Every structure is written in C-alpha cells, then in structure tokens.
Amino acid sequence: MIKFAYTILYVQNVANSLNFYEKAFGWTRKFITPEGDYGELVSGETTLSFAAIGLANSNLNNGFIESNLQQRPFGIEIGFVVENVPAAVEMALAAGAVLEKSPAVKPWGQTVAYMRDLDGFLIELCTAMA
C-alpha cells in the first residue's frame, strides 16, 4: 500500500516558513534540523515539510523552478479545510500571507479563498465538501 505522507516545499528560509505556518494556521513544529535546512509541522495526517533551496538543489541533479511572489504561482496548490474561511484568511493575512482571491461560495456550496505564502506557494482555504 502507498500512503501520501509528505508535501515538501522548497523555501528560502525553513525557520521563517515554519514560523509563518505556525502563526497563519495554528500548527505546531514537529522539528527542524540543527542545520536549519529541513523542518516539519504537525498538520494532520499528511506532513507539511520545508527544505532549504540548497538542500533541494543537492537532491536534484537538474535543479527546479523556484517559487517566489514575483512570479505567477505554480499550477498546484496546497489545500486546507477550515470551518470558517473568512476568519482563517484574516489569521493568515496577519501572519504575512498575500491574498489572491477573497472567500467566495462556489455553486456546489463550498466556501473557498486563495492566498500565497512567503515563498509564493498557492494555498487554498476551503470548507469541507458536504
């Protein structure tokens, strides 16, 4: 059996990213390496992790496209289910998130908002599907 265990975001500063996600979403830090190049959050069943750009480069022979706020977001998002989307958006904005699209109710009844984190990764905040 294959289990989806991690999403790892390649970031400029692992400690800053951990701090942002702790403040923005109320998660707790699982750990950070002594070198500060990798860290994880307790975020539910799937672990949200962060690796420093340098560490990521050492793992990939051909490099990768680095995420940042100056470019359009990648064609992928990380999605978090919350009970109150507007309140969660305000908490994330106070932590430094950048709003992409204000909360809106979709035709199927789900409330959804989009924002970006400090490194430009796209985040969806949404209510659970009924």
N, CA, C and O atoms as CSV, one atom per row, in Angstrom:
chain,resi,resn,atom,element,x,y,z
A,1,MET,N,N,0.834,-1.183,0.000
A,1,MET,CA,C,0.000,0.000,0.000
A,1,MET,C,C,0.881,1.250,0.000
A,1,MET,O,O,1.892,1.313,0.700
A,2,ILE,N,N,0.485,2.228,-0.786
A,2,ILE,CA,C,1.202,3.508,-0.834
A,2,ILE,C,C,0.397,4.530,-0.052
A,2,ILE,O,O,-0.816,4.648,-0.226
A,3,LYS,N,N,1.083,5.268,0.811
A,3,LYS,CA,C,0.435,6.292,1.636
A,3,LYS,C,C,1.034,7.656,1.300
A,3,LYS,O,O,2.254,7.800,1.230
A,4,PHE,N,N,0.177,8.657,1.093
A,4,PHE,CA,C,0.637,10.025,0.864
A,4,PHE,C,C,1.093,10.582,2.212
A,4,PHE,O,O,0.265,10.860,3.080
A,5,ALA,N,N,2.393,10.745,2.388
A,5,ALA,CA,C,2.956,11.078,3.690
A,5,ALA,C,C,3.416,12.523,3.822
A,5,ALA,O,O,3.249,13.127,4.881
A,6,TYR,N,N,3.997,13.092,2.755
A,6,TYR,CA,C,4.621,14.417,2.856
A,6,TYR,C,C,4.288,15.287,1.660
A,6,TYR,O,O,4.136,14.805,0.538
A,7,THR,N,N,4.181,16.565,1.923
A,7,THR,CA,C,4.347,17.593,0.910
A,7,THR,C,C,5.523,18.417,1.398
A,7,THR,O,O,5.499,18.939,2.513
A,8,ILE,N,N,6.546,18.537,0.577
A,8,ILE,CA,C,7.746,19.280,0.956
A,8,ILE,C,C,7.869,20.490,0.043
A,8,ILE,O,O,7.942,20.357,-1.179
A,9,LEU,N,N,7.890,21.665,0.647
A,9,LEU,CA,C,8.047,22.907,-0.102
A,9,LEU,C,C,9.502,23.350,-0.004
A,9,LEU,O,O,10.081,23.373,1.082
A,10,TYR,N,N,10.086,23.701,-1.145
A,10,TYR,CA,C,11.457,24.186,-1.177
A,10,TYR,C,C,11.430,25.697,-0.969
A,10,TYR,O,O,10.859,26.435,-1.772
A,11,VAL,N,N,12.052,26.145,0.113
A,11,VAL,CA,C,11.910,27.533,0.563
A,11,VAL,C,C,13.266,28.194,0.801
A,11,VAL,O,O,14.289,27.523,0.939
A,12,GLN,N,N,13.245,29.507,0.845
A,12,GLN,CA,C,14.462,30.272,1.109
A,12,GLN,C,C,14.949,30.091,2.542
A,12,GLN,O,O,16.150,29.952,2.778
A,13,ASN,N,N,14.017,30.092,3.504
A,13,ASN,CA,C,14.395,30.049,4.915
A,13,ASN,C,C,13.410,29.145,5.648
A,13,ASN,O,O,12.254,29.518,5.854
A,14,VAL,N,N,13.864,27.965,6.039
A,14,VAL,CA,C,12.992,26.970,6.659
A,14,VAL,C,C,12.379,27.503,7.950
A,14,VAL,O,O,11.179,27.333,8.167
A,15,ALA,N,N,13.161,28.138,8.806
A,15,ALA,CA,C,12.633,28.653,10.079
A,15,ALA,C,C,11.538,29.693,9.844
A,15,ALA,O,O,10.514,29.683,10.527
A,16,ASN,N,N,11.753,30.595,8.874
A,16,ASN,CA,C,10.735,31.603,8.565
A,16,ASN,C,C,9.447,30.955,8.062
A,16,ASN,O,O,8.349,31.384,8.415
A,17,SER,N,N,9.589,29.924,7.240
A,17,SER,CA,C,8.403,29.232,6.725
A,17,SER,C,C,7.656,28.522,7.845
A,17,SER,O,O,6.429,28.588,7.915
A,18,LEU,N,N,8.389,27.846,8.718
A,18,LEU,CA,C,7.749,27.193,9.856
A,18,LEU,C,C,7.011,28.216,10.716
A,18,LEU,O,O,5.871,27.985,11.118
A,19,ASN,N,N,7.664,29.353,11.000
A,19,ASN,CA,C,7.029,30.409,11.796
A,19,ASN,C,C,5.755,30.906,11.138
A,19,ASN,O,O,4.736,31.089,11.805
A,20,PHE,N,N,5.809,31.126,9.821
A,20,PHE,CA,C,4.624,31.606,9.103
A,20,PHE,C,C,3.465,30.626,9.249
A,20,PHE,O,O,2.363,31.027,9.622
A,21,TYR,N,N,3.697,29.354,8.963
A,21,TYR,CA,C,2.613,28.368,9.008
A,21,TYR,C,C,2.105,28.145,10.432
A,21,TYR,O,O,0.926,27.852,10.630
A,22,GLU,N,N,2.987,28.281,11.420
A,22,GLU,CA,C,2.532,28.187,12.814
A,22,GLU,C,C,1.579,29.332,13.140
A,22,GLU,O,O,0.520,29.115,13.730
A,23,LYS,N,N,1.952,30.549,12.757
A,23,LYS,CA,C,1.112,31.725,13.043
A,23,LYS,C,C,-0.134,31.757,12.176
A,23,LYS,O,O,-1.221,32.082,12.655
A,24,ALA,N,N,0.019,31.419,10.897
A,24,ALA,CA,C,-1.090,31.539,9.952
A,24,ALA,C,C,-2.177,30.498,10.185
A,24,ALA,O,O,-3.357,30.777,9.971
A,25,PHE,N,N,-1.789,29.295,10.624
A,25,PHE,CA,C,-2.759,28.200,10.708
A,25,PHE,C,C,-2.795,27.505,12.056
A,25,PHE,O,O,-3.559,26.558,12.243
A,26,GLY,N,N,-1.971,27.966,13.006
A,26,GLY,CA,C,-2.029,27.434,14.354
A,26,GLY,C,C,-1.404,26.062,14.536
A,26,GLY,O,O,-1.665,25.396,15.538
A,27,TRP,N,N,-0.582,25.626,13.586
A,27,TRP,CA,C,0.060,24.330,13.712
A,27,TRP,C,C,1.277,24.419,14.629
A,27,TRP,O,O,1.746,25.509,14.955
A,28,THR,N,N,1.777,23.264,15.038
A,28,THR,CA,C,2.966,23.234,15.878
A,28,THR,C,C,4.124,22.585,15.113
A,28,THR,O,O,3.935,21.757,14.222
A,29,ARG,N,N,5.283,22.988,15.493
A,29,ARG,CA,C,6.504,22.482,14.864
A,29,ARG,C,C,6.794,21.079,15.372
A,29,ARG,O,O,6.809,20.831,16.577
A,30,LYS,N,N,7.025,20.167,14.440
A,30,LYS,CA,C,7.433,18.816,14.810
A,30,LYS,C,C,8.928,18.804,15.083
A,30,LYS,O,O,9.377,18.296,16.110
A,31,PHE,N,N,9.702,19.373,14.146
A,31,PHE,CA,C,11.141,19.528,14.356
A,31,PHE,C,C,11.744,20.356,13.238
A,31,PHE,O,O,11.126,20.586,12.199
A,32,ILE,N,N,12.979,20.801,13.485
A,32,ILE,CA,C,13.820,21.433,12.471
A,32,ILE,C,C,15.221,20.879,12.683
A,32,ILE,O,O,15.653,20.699,13.822
A,33,THR,N,N,15.938,20.606,11.588
A,33,THR,CA,C,17.290,20.058,11.715
A,33,THR,C,C,18.216,21.082,12.376
A,33,THR,O,O,17.956,22.283,12.300
A,34,PRO,N,N,19.282,20.627,13.017
A,34,PRO,CA,C,20.235,21.571,13.615
A,34,PRO,C,C,20.802,22.549,12.588
A,34,PRO,O,O,21.131,23.687,12.923
A,35,GLU,N,N,20.916,22.100,11.332
A,35,GLU,CA,C,21.426,22.983,10.274
A,35,GLU,C,C,20.368,23.973,9.793
A,35,GLU,O,O,20.687,24.926,9.083
A,36,GLY,N,N,19.120,23.753,10.175
A,36,GLY,CA,C,18.028,24.637,9.757
A,36,GLY,C,C,17.629,24.468,8.306
A,36,GLY,O,O,16.997,25.352,7.728
A,37,ASP,N,N,17.997,23.324,7.700
A,37,ASP,CA,C,17.706,23.159,6.279
A,37,ASP,C,C,16.503,22.264,5.984
A,37,ASP,O,O,16.148,22.069,4.822
A,38,TYR,N,N,15.870,21.719,7.032
A,38,TYR,CA,C,14.677,20.903,6.847
A,38,TYR,C,C,13.850,20.950,8.125
A,38,TYR,O,O,14.388,20.877,9.229
A,39,GLY,N,N,12.537,21.071,7.960
A,39,GLY,CA,C,11.658,21.090,9.119
A,39,GLY,C,C,10.285,20.568,8.770
A,39,GLY,O,O,9.892,20.541,7.603
A,40,GLU,N,N,9.550,20.148,9.804
A,40,GLU,CA,C,8.207,19.614,9.617
A,40,GLU,C,C,7.242,20.228,10.624
A,40,GLU,O,O,7.628,20.637,11.720
A,41,LEU,N,N,5.981,20.279,10.219
A,41,LEU,CA,C,4.895,20.727,11.082
A,41,LEU,C,C,3.947,19.576,11.355
A,41,LEU,O,O,3.803,18.669,10.535
A,42,VAL,N,N,3.304,19.616,12.505
A,42,VAL,CA,C,2.206,18.707,12.794
A,42,VAL,C,C,0.977,19.364,12.172
A,42,VAL,O,O,0.462,20.356,12.689
A,43,SER,N,N,0.512,18.796,11.048
A,43,SER,CA,C,-0.546,19.448,10.272
A,43,SER,C,C,-1.687,18.508,9.911
A,43,SER,O,O,-2.480,18.802,9.017
A,44,GLY,N,N,-1.770,17.393,10.595
A,44,GLY,CA,C,-2.802,16.420,10.263
A,44,GLY,C,C,-2.180,15.127,9.778
A,44,GLY,O,O,-1.040,14.814,10.121
A,45,GLU,N,N,-2.921,14.378,8.985
A,45,GLU,CA,C,-2.458,13.073,8.533
A,45,GLU,C,C,-1.284,13.151,7.558
A,45,GLU,O,O,-0.423,12.272,7.563
A,46,THR,N,N,-1.237,14.178,6.730
A,46,THR,CA,C,-0.125,14.374,5.796
A,46,THR,C,C,0.794,15.451,6.362
A,46,THR,O,O,0.329,16.526,6.741
A,47,THR,N,N,2.080,15.174,6.421
A,47,THR,CA,C,3.045,16.107,6.990
A,47,THR,C,C,3.379,17.201,5.997
A,47,THR,O,O,3.674,16.921,4.836
A,48,LEU,N,N,3.334,18.451,6.448
A,48,LEU,CA,C,3.789,19.574,5.653
A,48,LEU,C,C,5.219,19.867,6.085
A,48,LEU,O,O,5.486,20.143,7.254
A,49,SER,N,N,6.135,19.802,5.118
A,49,SER,CA,C,7.561,19.936,5.402
A,49,SER,C,C,8.174,21.031,4.548
A,49,SER,O,O,7.596,21.470,3.553
A,50,PHE,N,N,9.356,21.460,4.958
A,50,PHE,CA,C,10.072,22.516,4.248
A,50,PHE,C,C,11.531,22.125,4.141
A,50,PHE,O,O,12.136,21.672,5.112
A,51,ALA,N,N,12.091,22.303,2.958
A,51,ALA,CA,C,13.509,22.048,2.723
A,51,ALA,C,C,14.120,23.319,2.152
A,51,ALA,O,O,13.517,23.994,1.318
A,52,ALA,N,N,15.315,23.632,2.608
A,52,ALA,CA,C,16.028,24.801,2.108
A,52,ALA,C,C,16.394,24.600,0.645
A,52,ALA,O,O,16.620,23.476,0.195
A,53,ILE,N,N,16.449,25.697,-0.082
A,53,ILE,CA,C,16.800,25.670,-1.506
A,53,ILE,C,C,18.117,24.910,-1.724
A,53,ILE,O,O,18.224,24.109,-2.653
A,54,GLY,N,N,19.109,25.160,-0.874
A,54,GLY,CA,C,20.398,24.479,-1.018
A,54,GLY,C,C,20.278,22.973,-0.873
A,54,GLY,O,O,20.879,22.227,-1.646
A,55,LEU,N,N,19.513,22.519,0.102
A,55,LEU,CA,C,19.312,21.087,0.288
A,55,LEU,C,C,18.566,20.497,-0.901
A,55,LEU,O,O,18.912,19.421,-1.389
A,56,ALA,N,N,17.542,21.205,-1.361
A,56,ALA,CA,C,16.771,20.735,-2.521
A,56,ALA,C,C,17.677,20.615,-3.748
A,56,ALA,O,O,17.596,19.632,-4.484
A,57,ASN,N,N,18.518,21.587,-3.964
A,57,ASN,CA,C,19.441,21.537,-5.106
A,57,ASN,C,C,20.381,20.346,-5.016
A,57,ASN,O,O,20.744,19.770,-6.041
A,58,SER,N,N,20.781,19.969,-3.807
A,58,SER,CA,C,21.689,18.830,-3.661
A,58,SER,C,C,20.985,17.507,-3.961
A,58,SER,O,O,21.644,16.505,-4.241
A,59,ASN,N,N,19.662,17.497,-3.905
A,59,ASN,CA,C,18.891,16.275,-4.175
A,59,ASN,C,C,18.496,16.115,-5.637
A,59,ASN,O,O,18.155,15.012,-6.064
A,60,LEU,N,N,18.537,17.186,-6.404
A,60,LEU,CA,C,18.039,17.159,-7.781
A,60,LEU,C,C,19.147,17.577,-8.742
A,60,LEU,O,O,19.603,18.720,-8.715
A,61,ASN,N,N,19.570,16.659,-9.580
A,61,ASN,CA,C,20.691,16.928,-10.493
A,61,ASN,C,C,20.411,18.056,-11.475
A,61,ASN,O,O,21.318,18.817,-11.812
A,62,ASN,N,N,19.175,18.178,-11.939
A,62,ASN,CA,C,18.851,19.182,-12.954
A,62,ASN,C,C,18.157,20.413,-12.399
A,62,ASN,O,O,17.636,21.222,-13.167
A,63,GLY,N,N,18.137,20.574,-11.081
A,63,GLY,CA,C,17.538,21.743,-10.465
A,63,GLY,C,C,16.018,21.730,-10.527
A,63,GLY,O,O,15.408,20.695,-10.797
A,64,PHE,N,N,15.414,22.880,-10.277
A,64,PHE,CA,C,13.966,23.010,-10.250
A,64,PHE,C,C,13.606,24.475,-10.414
A,64,PHE,O,O,14.479,25.341,-10.352
A,65,ILE,N,N,12.348,24.754,-10.620
A,65,ILE,CA,C,11.865,26.132,-10.703
A,65,ILE,C,C,11.522,26.586,-9.293
A,65,ILE,O,O,10.707,25.965,-8.612
A,66,GLU,N,N,12.137,27.651,-8.869
A,66,GLU,CA,C,11.937,28.157,-7.515
A,66,GLU,C,C,10.674,29.016,-7.444
A,66,GLU,O,O,10.438,29.864,-8.304
A,67,SER,N,N,9.880,28.788,-6.422
A,67,SER,CA,C,8.669,29.577,-6.208
A,67,SER,C,C,9.026,30.913,-5.564
A,67,SER,O,O,9.899,30.974,-4.699
A,68,ASN,N,N,8.348,31.990,-5.988
A,68,ASN,CA,C,8.510,33.287,-5.342
A,68,ASN,C,C,7.296,34.161,-5.638
A,68,ASN,O,O,6.528,33.877,-6.558
A,69,LEU,N,N,7.131,35.202,-4.873
A,69,LEU,CA,C,5.960,36.080,-5.015
A,69,LEU,C,C,6.023,36.976,-6.246
A,69,LEU,O,O,5.007,37.557,-6.627
A,70,GLN,N,N,7.181,37.104,-6.874
A,70,GLN,CA,C,7.298,37.956,-8.053
A,70,GLN,C,C,6.775,37.269,-9.313
A,70,GLN,O,O,6.498,37.940,-10.308
A,71,GLN,N,N,6.637,35.965,-9.287
A,71,GLN,CA,C,6.142,35.203,-10.432
A,71,GLN,C,C,4.717,34.717,-10.161
A,71,GLN,O,O,4.258,34.707,-9.019
A,72,ARG,N,N,4.032,34.319,-11.224
A,72,ARG,CA,C,2.725,33.703,-11.043
A,72,ARG,C,C,2.914,32.387,-10.299
A,72,ARG,O,O,3.975,31.769,-10.393
A,73,PRO,N,N,1.892,31.951,-9.557
A,73,PRO,CA,C,2.047,30.690,-8.814
A,73,PRO,C,C,2.111,29.497,-9.746
A,73,PRO,O,O,1.650,29.548,-10.886
A,74,PHE,N,N,2.695,28.416,-9.233
A,74,PHE,CA,C,2.719,27.161,-9.964
A,74,PHE,C,C,1.297,26.661,-10.167
A,74,PHE,O,O,0.374,27.115,-9.492
A,75,GLY,N,N,1.121,25.740,-11.084
A,75,GLY,CA,C,-0.187,25.140,-11.340
A,75,GLY,C,C,-0.501,24.040,-10.347
A,75,GLY,O,O,-0.921,22.949,-10.731
A,76,ILE,N,N,-0.299,24.326,-9.073
A,76,ILE,CA,C,-0.580,23.386,-7.988
A,76,ILE,C,C,-0.867,24.203,-6.741
A,76,ILE,O,O,-0.354,25.309,-6.580
A,77,GLU,N,N,-1.685,23.656,-5.868
A,77,GLU,CA,C,-1.965,24.356,-4.619
A,77,GLU,C,C,-1.943,23.361,-3.471
A,77,GLU,O,O,-2.104,22.156,-3.666
A,78,ILE,N,N,-1.741,23.889,-2.270
A,78,ILE,CA,C,-1.939,23.076,-1.088
A,78,ILE,C,C,-3.246,23.548,-0.467
A,78,ILE,O,O,-3.464,24.747,-0.294
A,79,GLY,N,N,-4.100,22.610,-0.138
A,79,GLY,CA,C,-5.441,22.948,0.335
A,79,GLY,C,C,-5.642,22.564,1.780
A,79,GLY,O,O,-5.273,21.472,2.211
A,80,PHE,N,N,-6.242,23.495,2.531
A,80,PHE,CA,C,-6.512,23.277,3.947
A,80,PHE,C,C,-8.005,23.479,4.196
A,80,PHE,O,O,-8.575,24.502,3.819
A,81,VAL,N,N,-8.623,22.500,4.828
A,81,VAL,CA,C,-10.043,22.575,5.161
A,81,VAL,C,C,-10.192,23.270,6.510
A,81,VAL,O,O,-9.542,22.900,7.488
A,82,VAL,N,N,-11.046,24.269,6.549
A,82,VAL,CA,C,-11.312,25.038,7.770
A,82,VAL,C,C,-12.820,25.200,7.942
A,82,VAL,O,O,-13.574,25.072,6.977
A,83,GLU,N,N,-13.255,25.478,9.155
A,83,GLU,CA,C,-14.679,25.688,9.389
A,83,GLU,C,C,-15.119,27.077,8.955
A,83,GLU,O,O,-16.206,27.246,8.402
A,84,ASN,N,N,-14.265,28.081,9.208
A,84,ASN,CA,C,-14.618,29.469,8.926
A,84,ASN,C,C,-13.550,30.068,8.013
A,84,ASN,O,O,-12.500,30.504,8.483
A,85,VAL,N,N,-13.819,30.088,6.718
A,85,VAL,CA,C,-12.829,30.556,5.742
A,85,VAL,C,C,-12.466,32.024,5.965
A,85,VAL,O,O,-11.274,32.329,6.014
A,86,PRO,N,N,-13.427,32.961,6.105
A,86,PRO,CA,C,-13.029,34.360,6.303
A,86,PRO,C,C,-12.137,34.568,7.532
A,86,PRO,O,O,-11.186,35.348,7.472
A,87,ALA,N,N,-12.427,33.887,8.637
A,87,ALA,CA,C,-11.602,34.029,9.833
A,87,ALA,C,C,-10.203,33.452,9.598
A,87,ALA,O,O,-9.209,34.035,10.029
A,88,ALA,N,N,-10.130,32.320,8.923
A,88,ALA,CA,C,-8.836,31.707,8.627
A,88,ALA,C,C,-8.017,32.588,7.686
A,88,ALA,O,O,-6.799,32.691,7.835
A,89,VAL,N,N,-8.676,33.220,6.724
A,89,VAL,CA,C,-7.988,34.136,5.811
A,89,VAL,C,C,-7.392,35.294,6.599
A,89,VAL,O,O,-6.238,35.660,6.379
A,90,GLU,N,N,-8.161,35.874,7.510
A,90,GLU,CA,C,-7.669,37.012,8.301
A,90,GLU,C,C,-6.453,36.613,9.139
A,90,GLU,O,O,-5.493,37.377,9.239
A,91,MET,N,N,-6.489,35.432,9.736
A,91,MET,CA,C,-5.365,34.956,10.537
A,91,MET,C,C,-4.121,34.787,9.659
A,91,MET,O,O,-3.020,35.167,10.058
A,92,ALA,N,N,-4.298,34.218,8.470
A,92,ALA,CA,C,-3.167,34.015,7.561
A,92,ALA,C,C,-2.615,35.348,7.053
A,92,ALA,O,O,-1.401,35.522,6.956
A,93,LEU,N,N,-3.496,36.278,6.732
A,93,LEU,CA,C,-3.044,37.596,6.276
A,93,LEU,C,C,-2.246,38.305,7.364
A,93,LEU,O,O,-1.241,38.955,7.077
A,94,ALA,N,N,-2.695,38.180,8.611
A,94,ALA,CA,C,-1.975,38.797,9.728
A,94,ALA,C,C,-0.579,38.193,9.889
A,94,ALA,O,O,0.328,38.854,10.395
A,95,ALA,N,N,-0.405,36.948,9.465
A,95,ALA,CA,C,0.898,36.284,9.548
A,95,ALA,C,C,1.789,36.598,8.350
A,95,ALA,O,O,2.964,36.231,8.342
A,96,GLY,N,N,1.238,37.282,7.325
A,96,GLY,CA,C,2.048,37.668,6.169
A,96,GLY,C,C,1.635,37.062,4.850
A,96,GLY,O,O,2.310,37.286,3.844
A,97,ALA,N,N,0.544,36.294,4.808
A,97,ALA,CA,C,0.062,35.741,3.539
A,97,ALA,C,C,-0.368,36.864,2.610
A,97,ALA,O,O,-0.685,37.966,3.056
A,98,VAL,N,N,-0.376,36.576,1.324
A,98,VAL,CA,C,-0.812,37.530,0.306
A,98,VAL,C,C,-2.097,36.989,-0.310
A,98,VAL,O,O,-2.118,35.878,-0.841
A,99,LEU,N,N,-3.155,37.769,-0.239
A,99,LEU,CA,C,-4.453,37.335,-0.748
A,99,LEU,C,C,-4.463,37.323,-2.271
A,99,LEU,O,O,-4.075,38.301,-2.910
A,100,GLU,N,N,-4.901,36.223,-2.840
A,100,GLU,CA,C,-5.072,36.095,-4.289
A,100,GLU,C,C,-6.542,36.229,-4.675
A,100,GLU,O,O,-6.863,36.863,-5.680
A,101,LYS,N,N,-7.434,35.640,-3.887
A,101,LYS,CA,C,-8.863,35.705,-4.170
A,101,LYS,C,C,-9.624,35.594,-2.857
A,101,LYS,O,O,-9.439,34.647,-2.094
A,102,SER,N,N,-10.480,36.574,-2.608
A,102,SER,CA,C,-11.270,36.618,-1.377
A,102,SER,C,C,-12.219,35.429,-1.288
A,102,SER,O,O,-12.548,34.812,-2.301
A,103,PRO,N,N,-12.659,35.111,-0.071
A,103,PRO,CA,C,-13.597,33.997,0.093
A,103,PRO,C,C,-14.849,34.172,-0.767
A,103,PRO,O,O,-15.434,35.252,-0.839
A,104,ALA,N,N,-15.233,33.089,-1.405
A,104,ALA,CA,C,-16.433,33.077,-2.250
A,104,ALA,C,C,-17.098,31.719,-2.120
A,104,ALA,O,O,-16.440,30.702,-1.902
A,105,VAL,N,N,-18.409,31.722,-2.258
A,105,VAL,CA,C,-19.166,30.470,-2.208
A,105,VAL,C,C,-19.279,29.936,-3.628
A,105,VAL,O,O,-19.772,30.623,-4.522
A,106,LYS,N,N,-18.822,28.714,-3.826
A,106,LYS,CA,C,-18.883,28.055,-5.125
A,106,LYS,C,C,-20.297,27.536,-5.380
A,106,LYS,O,O,-21.066,27.364,-4.434
A,107,PRO,N,N,-20.653,27.284,-6.640
A,107,PRO,CA,C,-22.005,26.792,-6.958
A,107,PRO,C,C,-22.393,25.526,-6.200
A,107,PRO,O,O,-23.580,25.284,-5.980
A,108,TRP,N,N,-21.416,24.715,-5.797
A,108,TRP,CA,C,-21.711,23.482,-5.065
A,108,TRP,C,C,-21.783,23.701,-3.560
A,108,TRP,O,O,-21.956,22.743,-2.806
A,109,GLY,N,N,-21.651,24.970,-3.104
A,109,GLY,CA,C,-21.849,25.315,-1.705
A,109,GLY,C,C,-20.595,25.445,-0.860
A,109,GLY,O,O,-20.673,25.841,0.302
A,110,GLN,N,N,-19.469,25.125,-1.411
A,110,GLN,CA,C,-18.213,25.213,-0.670
A,110,GLN,C,C,-17.687,26.640,-0.688
A,110,GLN,O,O,-17.712,27.292,-1.732
A,111,THR,N,N,-17.205,27.139,0.461
A,111,THR,CA,C,-16.569,28.448,0.532
A,111,THR,C,C,-15.073,28.255,0.324
A,111,THR,O,O,-14.452,27.401,0.957
A,112,VAL,N,N,-14.493,29.068,-0.581
A,112,VAL,CA,C,-13.093,28.897,-0.972
A,112,VAL,C,C,-12.412,30.260,-1.071
A,112,VAL,O,O,-13.011,31.228,-1.541
A,113,ALA,N,N,-11.160,30.330,-0.626
A,113,ALA,CA,C,-10.316,31.516,-0.792
A,113,ALA,C,C,-8.920,31.057,-1.187
A,113,ALA,O,O,-8.524,29.928,-0.900
A,114,TYR,N,N,-8.182,31.937,-1.845
A,114,TYR,CA,C,-6.822,31.616,-2.284
A,114,TYR,C,C,-5.861,32.688,-1.799
A,114,TYR,O,O,-6.173,33.879,-1.806
A,115,MET,N,N,-4.680,32.235,-1.377
A,115,MET,CA,C,-3.623,33.138,-0.948
A,115,MET,C,C,-2.281,32.510,-1.269
A,115,MET,O,O,-2.198,31.362,-1.705
A,116,ARG,N,N,-1.229,33.289,-1.042
A,116,ARG,CA,C,0.128,32.773,-1.239
A,116,ARG,C,C,0.928,32.973,0.033
A,116,ARG,O,O,0.719,33.931,0.777
A,117,ASP,N,N,1.854,32.044,0.268
A,117,ASP,CA,C,2.702,32.137,1.459
A,117,ASP,C,C,3.916,33.011,1.171
A,117,ASP,O,O,4.001,33.635,0.114
A,118,LEU,N,N,4.841,33.055,2.100
A,118,LEU,CA,C,6.021,33.922,1.987
A,118,LEU,C,C,6.893,33.612,0.776
A,118,LEU,O,O,7.570,34.496,0.251
A,119,ASP,N,N,6.875,32.356,0.334
A,119,ASP,CA,C,7.679,31.944,-0.813
A,119,ASP,C,C,6.867,31.866,-2.103
A,119,ASP,O,O,7.374,31.421,-3.132
A,120,GLY,N,N,5.616,32.295,-2.048
A,120,GLY,CA,C,4.793,32.339,-3.256
A,120,GLY,C,C,3.983,31.091,-3.540
A,120,GLY,O,O,3.316,31.022,-4.572
A,121,PHE,N,N,4.018,30.101,-2.659
A,121,PHE,CA,C,3.228,28.892,-2.882
A,121,PHE,C,C,1.749,29.203,-2.708
A,121,PHE,O,O,1.363,29.943,-1.803
A,122,LEU,N,N,0.930,28.636,-3.576
A,122,LEU,CA,C,-0.504,28.876,-3.577
A,122,LEU,C,C,-1.182,28.008,-2.521
A,122,LEU,O,O,-0.951,26.801,-2.448
A,123,ILE,N,N,-2.023,28.642,-1.707
A,123,ILE,CA,C,-2.764,27.970,-0.643
A,123,ILE,C,C,-4.248,28.184,-0.878
A,123,ILE,O,O,-4.691,29.302,-1.139
A,124,GLU,N,N,-5.012,27.109,-0.785
A,124,GLU,CA,C,-6.476,27.207,-0.809
A,124,GLU,C,C,-6.974,26.951,0.595
A,124,GLU,O,O,-6.584,25.972,1.232
A,125,LEU,N,N,-7.845,27.840,1.083
A,125,LEU,CA,C,-8.576,27.615,2.321
A,125,LEU,C,C,-10.013,27.360,1.933
A,125,LEU,O,O,-10.607,28.147,1.196
A,126,CYS,N,N,-10.581,26.270,2.418
A,126,CYS,CA,C,-11.937,25.925,1.999
A,126,CYS,C,C,-12.699,25.202,3.102
A,126,CYS,O,O,-12.108,24.621,4.013
A,127,THR,N,N,-14.009,25.252,2.998
A,127,THR,CA,C,-14.836,24.450,3.889
A,127,THR,C,C,-14.852,23.028,3.346
A,127,THR,O,O,-14.533,22.788,2.181
A,128,ALA,N,N,-15.227,22.099,4.202
A,128,ALA,CA,C,-15.307,20.692,3.786
A,128,ALA,C,C,-16.421,20.520,2.762
A,128,ALA,O,O,-17.421,21.238,2.776
A,129,MET,N,N,-16.225,19.564,1.888
A,129,MET,CA,C,-17.283,19.228,0.922
A,129,MET,C,C,-18.382,18.485,1.691
A,129,MET,O,O,-18.118,17.593,2.498
A,130,ALA,N,N,-19.618,18.889,1.408
A,130,ALA,CA,C,-20.742,18.261,2.126
A,130,ALA,C,C,-20.993,16.862,1.617
A,130,ALA,O,O,-21.897,16.181,2.101
